[in-house]
Amino acid sequence: MEFFRIRRDIPFMRHALVFNAISALTFVAAVFFLVTRGLHFSIEFTGGTVLEVAYAESADLEKVRQTVEAMNLGEVQVQNFGTSRDVLIRMPVRAGQKQSELAGQVFGQLCTAEQGQVQVRQETTAQGESISRPACLKEAQEPLRLSRTEFVGPSVGEELALDGAKALAFVVIGIMVYLAIRFEWKFAVAAIVANLHDVIIILGFFAFFQWEFSLSVLAAVLAVLGYSVNESVVIFDRIREAFRKYRKLSTTEVIDHAITSTMSRTVITHGSTQMMVLSMLLFGGPTLHYFAVALTIGILFGIYSSVFVAAAIAMWLGVRREDLIKGGVPTRDKDDPSDPNAGAVV
């Protein structure tokens, strides 16, 4: 599929130094904000209380959110899970307060918002054990029910942070090994620098604006790593193909031709992906908001880094035709009319 054709190669590498200087400044700024401000971790990393409530009818999330936020508990997450009647509430750790008491207070406020009263009920479990639980009663009915309370300790949060760092490290190492085997070590170094550039930029945005960094955002960062390396692989593969076909072109000209020839593919793939991500950003609600924000930043900078960071670093590392091609290859001139691939056609 083609959206447009470019007859002349665009001299991307002519401006590589300028754009990489901008990238370096952006990277340094992101690192600065990460060091000085740090990330605003969610309770999945810092610990907190998880409260699950089941409503008799579809829950009004906005009403629930306003009720909980009025208690001034800090950064609170309210979202549906399972069905529209099930609500998950996550609250940060409160110094000097038992988490069980906090859960009871929140449930009491939610019950009051439904014009109900909290009473203690005695129930018998399937194993025959007698237990007591708080119940919200309104005219002999139960408008909402406390399904579960759970406390996530800081030790669990530290374990999640460590596992996330390990996952990021394994992805980076895997990408480098893959590119070194498929192409050449210079491409592996160039791609991993570009990918880490994208990751640090995303983290820098979250540190500067103090957006909440949750497990879903970490998943988005890992997805951006794979997405960005895919764009780099496409360009690297076209560079290797151009080295085979156009023996009279210099390395800079080959890279310009390779990038230009993938422009249509870039517009199609990244454009369609970004439309999906924007849909999540606009209509996905609070649950998917920062996940979509991280993907949006990653996709935009992924395009930029694949062209002006990865390709430029490969050029500066001195990638040559001999690094990618073993044995003799028939010589073809760029302007040879018998060559169906002559010129940049996308």
C-alpha positions in Angstrom: 0.0 0.0 0.0 1.3 3.5 -0.9 0.1 6.8 0.2 2.6 8.8 -1.8 5.8 8.6 -3.8 9.0 10.4 -3.1 11.2 10.6 -6.2 14.2 12.3 -4.5 16.0 11.1 -1.4 15.6 13.4 1.5 19.0 14.4 3.0 18.2 13.4 6.6 21.8 12.8 7.6 22.8 16.3 6.5 20.9 17.6 9.6 21.8 14.7 11.9 24.2 16.7 14.0 21.6 19.5 14.7 18.8 17.1 15.6 21.1 14.9 17.8 22.2 18.0 19.7 18.5 18.7 20.4 18.1 15.1 21.4 21.0 15.3 23.8 19.6 18.5 25.4 16.2 16.8 25.8 17.8 13.7 27.2 19.8 15.7 29.8 16.7 17.7 30.8 14.8 14.4 31.3 17.6 13.0 33.4 17.7 16.2 35.4 14.0 16.1 36.2 14.2 12.4 37.1 17.0 13.1 39.6 15.6 16.3 41.1 11.9 15.5 41.1 11.7 11.8 40.8 8.7 9.7 39.7 5.4 9.9 41.4 4.8 6.2 42.0 1.3 4.7 42.5 0.4 2.7 45.5 1.3 -0.4 43.5 4.9 0.6 44.2 4.6 2.6 47.5 1.9 0.5 49.2 -1.7 1.3 50.2 -5.2 -0.1 50.7 -7.3 -1.7 48.0 -11.1 -1.6 48.5 -13.6 -3.6 46.4 -17.2 -2.6 46.5 -20.2 -4.2 44.7 -23.2 -2.0 43.9 -26.7 -3.3 43.5 -27.0 -1.3 40.2 -24.5 0.3 37.9 -22.1 2.4 39.9 -21.8 6.2 39.3 -18.0 6.4 39.2 -17.9 10.2 39.3 -20.0 10.2 42.4 -17.9 7.6 44.0 -14.7 9.5 43.1 -16.1 12.8 44.5 -17.1 11.0 47.7 -13.7 9.5 48.3 -11.7 12.6 47.3 -13.8 14.7 49.7 -12.1 12.7 52.5 -8.7 14.1 51.6 -6.9 10.8 51.5 -4.3 11.8 48.9 -3.9 10.3 45.4 -6.9 7.9 45.2 -7.8 5.7 42.2 -11.4 4.8 41.5 -12.2 2.4 38.6 -14.6 -0.3 37.4 -13.4 -3.9 37.2 -15.3 -6.9 36.0 -18.7 -5.3 35.6 -20.2 -1.8 35.8 -21.4 -2.6 39.3 -18.0 -3.5 40.7 -15.7 -0.6 41.8 -12.1 -0.8 42.8 -10.7 1.9 45.1 -7.0 2.3 45.8 -5.8 4.6 48.6 -2.2 5.5 49.6 -0.7 4.7 53.0 -1.9 7.1 55.8 0.6 7.7 58.6 -0.7 6.9 62.0 -3.9 5.2 60.9 -4.7 1.6 60.6 -5.6 0.5 57.1 -8.6 -1.5 58.4 -10.0 1.6 60.0 -9.4 3.6 56.8 -11.3 1.0 54.7 -14.2 1.2 57.2 -14.4 4.9 57.0 -14.4 5.0 53.2 -17.1 2.3 53.1 -19.1 4.3 55.6 -18.9 7.5 53.4 -19.9 5.5 50.3 -22.9 4.1 52.2 -23.9 7.6 53.4 -23.8 8.8 49.9 -26.4 6.2 49.0 -28.6 7.3 51.9 -27.8 4.1 53.8 -26.5 3.2 57.2 -23.7 0.9 58.1 -24.6 -2.0 60.4 -22.6 -5.1 61.5 -24.1 -8.4 60.2 -23.4 -11.9 61.3 -22.9 -14.4 58.5 -22.0 -18.1 58.2 -19.4 -19.0 55.6 -19.5 -22.2 53.4 -17.1 -23.8 55.8 -19.5 -23.2 58.7 -17.5 -20.3 60.3 -19.4 -17.4 61.8 -18.1 -14.0 60.8 -19.2 -10.4 61.1 -19.0 -7.9 58.3 -20.1 -4.3 57.8 -23.3 -4.0 55.7 -24.8 -0.9 54.1 -28.6 -1.1 54.6 -31.3 1.2 53.1 -34.9 0.2 53.7 -34.0 -3.4 54.3 -32.0 -3.4 51.0 -28.3 -3.3 50.5 -27.4 -0.7 47.8 -23.7 -1.6 48.0 -21.6 -4.4 49.5 -18.0 -4.5 50.7 -16.5 -7.3 48.7 -12.8 -7.2 49.8 -10.2 -5.1 51.5 -6.5 -5.7 51.0 -3.4 -3.9 52.2 -0.4 -3.7 49.8 2.7 -3.2 51.9 5.8 -1.2 51.0 7.8 -4.4 50.7 5.5 -5.6 48.0 5.9 -2.3 46.2 9.7 -2.6 46.4 9.4 -6.1 44.9 7.3 -4.8 42.0 9.8 -2.0 41.3 12.6 -4.4 41.3 10.8 -6.8 39.0 9.9 -3.9 36.7 13.6 -2.9 36.5 14.6 -6.5 35.7 12.0 -6.7 33.0 13.4 -3.5 31.4 16.9 -4.8 31.6 16.0 -8.1 30.0 14.2 -6.3 27.2 17.2 -4.1 26.5 19.7 -7.0 26.5 17.4 -9.1 24.3 17.1 -6.3 21.8 20.9 -5.8 21.6 21.6 -9.5 21.1 18.9 -9.8 18.4 20.2 -6.8 16.5 23.8 -7.9 16.8 22.9 -11.3 15.4 20.6 -10.1 12.6 22.7 -7.1 11.5 25.9 -5.9 13.1 27.0 -4.7 16.5 27.1 -1.1 15.4 23.4 -1.3 14.6 22.8 -2.9 18.0 24.5 -0.1 19.8 22.7 2.5 17.7 19.3 1.0 18.3 19.7 0.5 22.0 20.9 4.1 22.5 17.8 5.3 20.5 15.5 3.1 22.5 16.8 4.2 25.9 16.5 7.8 24.6 12.8 7.2 24.1 12.4 5.5 27.6 14.2 8.3 29.4 12.2 11.0 27.6 8.9 9.3 28.7 10.2 9.0 32.3 11.3 12.7 32.1 7.8 13.8 31.1 6.3 11.9 34.0 8.9 13.3 36.4 8.4 16.9 35.2 4.6 16.9 35.4 4.5 14.5 38.4 2.1 12.2 36.6 1.4 9.0 38.4 3.7 6.1 37.4 1.8 2.8 37.7 2.2 -0.7 36.5 0.2 0.2 33.4 2.6 3.0 32.6 5.5 0.5 33.0 3.8 -1.8 30.5 3.5 1.1 28.1 7.3 1.8 28.5 8.1 -1.8 27.7 5.7 -1.7 24.7 7.4 1.5 23.4 10.8 -0.4 23.6 9.4 -3.1 21.3 7.6 -0.6 19.0 10.7 1.6 18.6 13.0 -1.2 17.9 10.6 -2.4 15.2 11.0 0.9 13.4 14.7 0.8 13.7 14.8 -2.8 12.3 12.8 -1.7 9.3 15.2 1.1 8.5 18.3 -1.1 9.2 16.9 -3.8 6.9 16.4 -1.2 4.1 19.9 0.1 4.7 21.3 -3.4 4.2 19.2 -3.9 1.1 20.3 -0.5 -0.3 24.0 -1.4 0.2 23.4 -4.5 -1.9 21.7 -2.7 -4.8 23.5 0.6 -5.0 27.2 0.1 -4.9 28.1 3.6 -6.1 26.3 5.4 -3.2 28.1 6.5 -0.1 27.0 5.4 3.4 25.3 8.7 4.0 23.4 8.5 0.7 22.4 4.9 1.4 21.0 5.8 4.8 19.1 8.8 3.3 17.6 6.5 0.7 16.7 3.8 3.2 14.8 6.3 5.4 13.1 8.0 2.5 11.9 4.7 1.1 10.2 3.8 4.4 8.3 7.1 4.8 5.0 5.8 3.5 5.2 2.7 5.7 6.0 4.9 8.7 3.0 7.2 8.0 0.6 4.2 7.7 1.8 2.2 10.7 2.4 5.0 13.1 -0.6 6.9 12.0 -3.0 4.0 12.5 -1.4 3.1 15.9 -1.6 6.7 17.1 -5.3 6.9 16.2 -6.0 3.8 18.4 -3.9 5.3 21.3 -5.7 8.6 21.0 -9.0 6.8 21.3 -7.8 5.3 24.6 -6.5 8.7 25.7 -9.8 10.5 25.0 -12.4 7.8 25.8 -10.5 5.2 28.0 -11.2 7.1 31.2 -8.8 7.5 34.1 -7.7 3.9 34.1 -6.1 4.1 30.6 -5.2 7.8 30.7 -1.5 7.7 31.6 -1.0 4.4 29.8 -2.2 6.2 26.6 -0.1 9.3 27.4 3.1 7.2 27.8 2.4 5.4 24.5 1.7 8.7 22.7 5.0 10.2 23.8 6.8 6.9 23.0 5.4 6.6 19.5 6.2 10.2 18.6 9.7 10.1 19.9 10.2 6.6 18.5 9.8 7.8 15.0 12.2 10.7 15.7 14.8 8.5 17.3 14.8 5.8 14.7 15.6 8.4 12.0 17.8 10.9 13.6 19.3 9.0 16.5 19.7 5.3 15.6 20.6 5.9 11.9 22.9 8.8 12.7 24.7 6.9 15.4 25.2 3.9 13.1 26.6 6.3 10.5 29.0 7.8 13.0 30.1 4.4 14.3 31.3 3.8 10.7 28.9 1.2 9.4 30.1 0.0 6.0 28.9 -2.1 3.1 31.5 -4.8 4.1 29.9 -5.0 7.6 26.6 -6.2 6.2 27.4 -7.9 2.9 29.5 -11.1 2.7 30.8 -12.0 -0.8 30.3 -10.3 -4.1 27.1 -8.6 -5.0 26.1 -7.4 -8.5 26.6 -3.7 -9.0 23.6 -1.5 -9.8 23.6 2.2 -10.3 20.9 4.3 -8.7 19.9 5.8 -12.0 19.9 2.5 -13.9 16.5 2.4 -15.7 16.6 -1.4 -15.7 16.5 -1.4 -11.9 12.8 -1.5 -10.8 13.9 -0.1 -7.4 15.9 2.8 -8.7 15.1 6.0 -6.8 13.2 6.4 -3.6 9.8 4.9 -4.3 7.5 4.4 -1.4 
